[in-house]
Amino acid sequence: MLKELVKANGIAISKLAQRVGISRSSYYNHAEDPELSIDLMVKYAKVLNVNLSDYVTELGELNATESIPNYLLEARPKNLQEANAIIQTLQNKYITLLEKYHILHEQLKK
């Protein structure tokens, strides 16, 4: 699936690898891996501007059952690692919402 998404996007492998933060050889290893982790697929999808839930139905189930703490009710983070985890969670939420917005925007243009 990764190869097909990259081909449809038309992005150069070296540019894709750079944006994902991996080497070109790692991309080729990933493209051949039938059990590529969802974390890596999400990284590729963000760079390729692809909504993975359109391709993998299990993602919707994962998002629905994902437990996200309510940071508004919690105390301040105790250390930098906790703060970074909160920031990463919020960034992921933002990116997901932004992707949904772009999809809706494109649908409205039609």
C-alpha positions as MATLAB code, in Angstrom:
seq = 'MLKELVKANGIAISKLAQRVGISRSSYYNHAEDPELSIDLMVKYAKVLNVNLSDYVTELGELNATESIPNYLLEARPKNLQEANAIIQTLQNKYITLLEKYHILHEQLKK';
ca = [
       0.000    0.000    0.000;
       2.854    2.375    0.814;
       4.321    2.067   -2.684;
       0.935    2.832   -4.243;
       0.413    5.919   -2.080;
       3.870    7.237   -2.915;
       3.384    6.582   -6.620;
      -0.011    8.318   -6.630;
       1.484   11.320   -4.812;
       4.386   11.638   -7.254;
       6.856   12.652   -4.566;
      10.532   11.764   -4.996;
      11.710    9.037   -2.624;
      14.603   11.157   -1.350;
      12.241   14.044   -0.565;
       9.756   11.707    1.128;
      12.478   10.070    3.214;
      13.798   13.461    4.292;
      10.349   14.692    5.342;
       9.599   11.477    7.252;
      13.025   11.652    8.897;
      14.438    8.392    7.575;
      16.985    7.259    5.006;
      16.125    6.235    1.447;
      17.113    2.653    2.232;
      14.745    2.652    5.217;
      11.901    3.683    2.906;
      12.607    0.747    0.610;
      12.687   -1.591    3.616;
       9.399   -0.147    4.845;
       7.806   -0.459    1.410;
       8.568   -4.193    1.403;
       7.454   -4.810    4.992;
       3.966   -6.395    5.038;
       3.710   -5.681    8.777;
       4.808   -2.054    8.780;
       3.860   -0.422   12.068;
       0.914    1.920   12.176;
       3.180    4.605   13.639;
       5.326    4.601   10.508;
       2.280    4.542    8.235;
       0.915    7.594   10.056;
       4.209    9.424    9.498;
       4.119    8.608    5.795;
       0.429    9.558    5.554;
       1.091   12.974    7.085;
       3.841   13.716    4.599;
       1.759   12.390    1.691;
      -1.354   14.237    2.946;
      -3.353   11.010    2.974;
      -6.148   10.018    5.338;
      -5.274    6.440    6.274;
      -8.786    5.691    7.503;
      -9.847    5.774    3.856;
      -7.572    2.788    3.265;
      -7.686    0.865    6.524;
     -11.027    0.357    8.239;
      -9.422   -0.692   11.529;
      -8.115    2.850   12.045;
     -11.584    4.170   12.749;
     -11.999    1.562   15.457;
      -8.611    2.471   16.961;
      -9.457    6.163   17.069;
     -12.808    5.458   18.680;
     -11.309    3.392   21.484;
      -8.184    5.485   22.008;
      -7.955    6.812   25.537;
      -6.852   10.441   25.626;
      -6.446   11.985   29.066;
      -8.280   15.174   29.837;
      -5.355   17.542   30.359;
      -7.582   20.345   31.499;
      -8.370   18.464   34.710;
      -4.852   17.182   35.380;
      -2.061   18.911   37.252;
       0.857   20.426   35.374;
       3.313   17.942   33.864;
       5.876   16.719   36.378;
       8.759   16.647   33.920;
       9.793   17.467   30.379;
       8.883   13.990   29.140;
       5.276   14.381   30.314;
       5.095   17.857   28.775;
       6.397   16.537   25.467;
       3.846   13.703   25.543;
       1.043   16.237   26.041;
       2.357   18.414   23.227;
       2.620   15.420   20.877;
      -0.942   14.330   21.683;
      -2.268   17.818   21.028;
      -0.265   18.094   17.786;
      -1.719   14.776   16.611;
      -5.240   15.985   17.412;
      -4.598   19.213   15.520;
      -3.242   17.389   12.465;
      -6.206   14.997   12.451;
      -8.660   17.894   12.624;
      -6.774   19.785    9.940;
      -6.885   16.745    7.629;
     -10.638   16.424    8.189;
     -11.066   20.134    7.482;
      -9.175   19.846    4.185;
     -11.280   16.868    3.135;
     -14.489   18.735    3.915;
     -13.192   21.836    2.164;
     -12.408   19.845   -0.979;
     -15.844   18.218   -0.899;
     -17.518   21.609   -0.624;
     -15.583   22.908   -3.628;
     -17.092   20.192   -5.843;
];
